C-alpha cells in the first residue's frame, strides 16, 4: 500500500535539524529530520525561512516504536508525483467538511491544487457546501471565481438575507467587488 500524501505548515525545526509534523491521517506527530532534504536549493530555502512560514508535502511510514517518520518530502506540490495528488485533493475536501486544519492553510493547498488543475468543479462545489465554509463564508472569497461566488451565495440563501436585520457579519464582504 502506498502511503498517502500529507502536508503541514512547519512550525519548528530545532538547531539539530529535528522537527515534528502534524498529519492529516495519523494521530501524534510525524518525526522529521532536516537531513532528509537532498536538494540544495530546498535546504537553503528552509534555512532562510522562519518557523511557520512554509509548508511541506510528505509521506510517512511507521517506525519500530509505532510512531511515524517522514519517508518522502517535497517543498512544492508541483514536485509531487501525480498519483499522490488526486487522492490528496479529496482528503482536502474532507478537511473543509470536518477537519481540524487551519482554514488558511487549507486555502493555500486549495490554491496550489487549483493551479495544478487537480481541483475539479465537483470538488469545488463540495467545498462551497462544507460546514466550515458556510460558517465563515467570506474567508474563501479571495480564492474563488465570480461564478463560484454566486454558487456560494446560493448555498447561503443570500437573497433571503437582504431584508434581515441584523445581517450576518460577513454579508457586506459579498457586496464588495473582488480586487
C-alpha positions in Angstrom: 0.0 0.0 0.0 1.3 3.5 -0.9 1.3 5.9 2.0 -1.0 8.9 1.4 0.3 12.4 0.6 0.2 14.6 3.7 1.0 18.2 4.4 1.5 20.7 7.2 2.8 24.1 8.0 6.2 23.6 9.6 6.2 25.2 13.0 9.6 24.4 14.3 12.9 22.7 13.3 15.4 22.8 16.2 19.1 23.6 16.0 20.0 20.0 15.4 17.6 19.7 12.5 14.8 17.7 14.2 11.2 18.6 13.7 7.7 17.1 14.2 4.9 17.5 11.7 1.2 17.1 12.1 -0.5 14.6 9.9 -3.9 14.6 8.3 -4.1 10.9 8.7 -2.3 9.8 11.9 -2.5 10.8 15.5 0.6 12.2 17.1 3.5 13.9 15.4 5.5 12.7 12.5 9.2 12.8 13.1 11.3 14.7 10.5 15.0 15.4 10.2 16.4 18.2 8.1 19.0 15.7 6.6 16.0 14.1 4.7 16.1 17.1 2.3 18.5 16.4 -0.6 18.0 19.3 -3.0 20.5 22.1 -2.1 18.1 24.9 -3.1 15.4 23.4 -0.9 17.8 23.2 2.0 18.7 26.9 1.5 15.0 27.9 1.3 14.3 26.1 4.6 17.4 27.6 6.3 16.2 31.1 5.3 12.6 30.7 6.4 11.2 31.4 9.8 9.2 28.7 11.6 5.6 28.6 10.4 6.5 30.3 7.1 6.5 27.2 4.9 4.6 24.0 4.1 6.0 20.6 3.5 4.2 17.9 1.5 5.3 14.4 2.6 4.5 10.8 3.0 5.4 8.9 6.2 6.0 5.4 7.4 5.8 3.7 10.8 8.9 3.3 12.9 9.6 0.3 15.1 8.3 2.1 18.1 4.9 2.6 16.4 5.4 6.3 15.8 5.8 7.7 12.3 8.6 9.3 10.4 8.7 11.2 7.2 9.5 9.0 4.2 9.4 11.3 1.2 9.3 15.0 1.3 8.5 17.8 -1.2 8.7 21.6 -0.8 6.1 22.3 -3.5 3.0 20.5 -4.6 4.0 20.7 -8.2 7.0 18.4 -7.4 4.8 15.7 -6.0 4.1 12.8 -8.4 0.6 13.0 -9.8 -0.5 9.6 -8.3 -0.3 11.1 -4.8 -2.2 14.3 -5.7 -5.7 13.2 -6.7 -6.5 11.3 -3.5 -4.9 14.2 -1.6 -7.3 16.6 -3.2 -10.2 14.5 -2.0 -8.7 14.4 1.5 -8.5 18.2 1.5 -12.3 18.4 0.8 -12.8 16.2 3.9 -10.8 18.8 5.9 -13.1 21.5 4.7 -16.1 19.4 5.8 -15.0 18.3 9.3 -11.3 18.7 9.8 -9.0 20.5 12.2 -6.5 22.1 9.8 -6.5 25.9 9.9 -8.7 27.3 7.1 -5.9 29.5 5.7 -3.6 26.5 5.4 -6.4 24.7 3.5 -6.8 27.8 1.2 -3.0 27.6 0.5 -3.3 24.0 -0.6 -6.6 24.6 -2.4 -4.9 27.3 -4.5 -1.9 25.0 -5.2 -4.3 22.2 -6.3 -6.3 24.6 -8.4 -3.1 25.9 -10.1 -2.1 22.4 -11.0 -5.7 21.6 -12.2 -6.3 18.9 -9.5 -9.5 20.5 -8.2 -12.5 19.6 -10.3 -15.6 21.7 -10.3 -17.3 19.0 -8.3 -14.7 19.2 -5.6 -15.0 23.0 -5.5 -18.8 22.6 -5.1 -18.3 20.2 -2.2 -16.0 22.7 -0.6 -18.6 25.5 -1.1 -21.2 23.4 0.7 -18.9 22.4 3.6 -19.9 23.4 7.1 -16.6 25.3 7.7 -17.1 27.5 4.7 -20.8 28.1 5.4 -19.9 29.2 8.9 -17.1 31.6 7.7 -18.0 32.2 4.0 -16.2 35.4 3.4 -12.8 33.8 4.1 -12.9 31.9 0.8 -13.8 34.8 -1.4 -10.2 35.7 -2.5 -9.7 32.1 -3.7 -12.8 31.5 -5.8 -14.1 32.8 -9.2 -17.1 35.0 -9.6 -19.3 32.1 -10.7 -18.2 30.1 -7.6 -19.0 33.1 -5.5 -22.5 33.0 -7.0 -22.8 29.3 -6.2 -21.7 30.1 -2.6 -24.3 32.8 -2.3 -27.0 30.3 -3.4 -25.7 27.8 -0.8 -26.0 30.6 1.8 -29.5 31.6 0.7 -28.0 35.0 0.3 -31.0 36.7 -1.3 -33.2 35.8 1.7 -30.8 37.9 3.8 -31.5 41.2 2.0 -34.4 42.2 4.3 -33.0 40.6 7.5 -31.6 42.8 10.3 -29.1 42.4 11.7 -27.3 40.9 8.8 -24.5 38.3 9.3 -21.1 39.8 10.0 -19.9 38.5 6.6 -22.7 39.9 4.5 -21.0 43.1 3.4 -17.9 41.2 2.2 -20.1 39.7 -0.5 -21.3 43.1 -1.6 -17.8 44.5 -2.3 -16.3 44.0 -5.7 -13.4 41.5 -5.9 -10.0 43.1 -6.2 
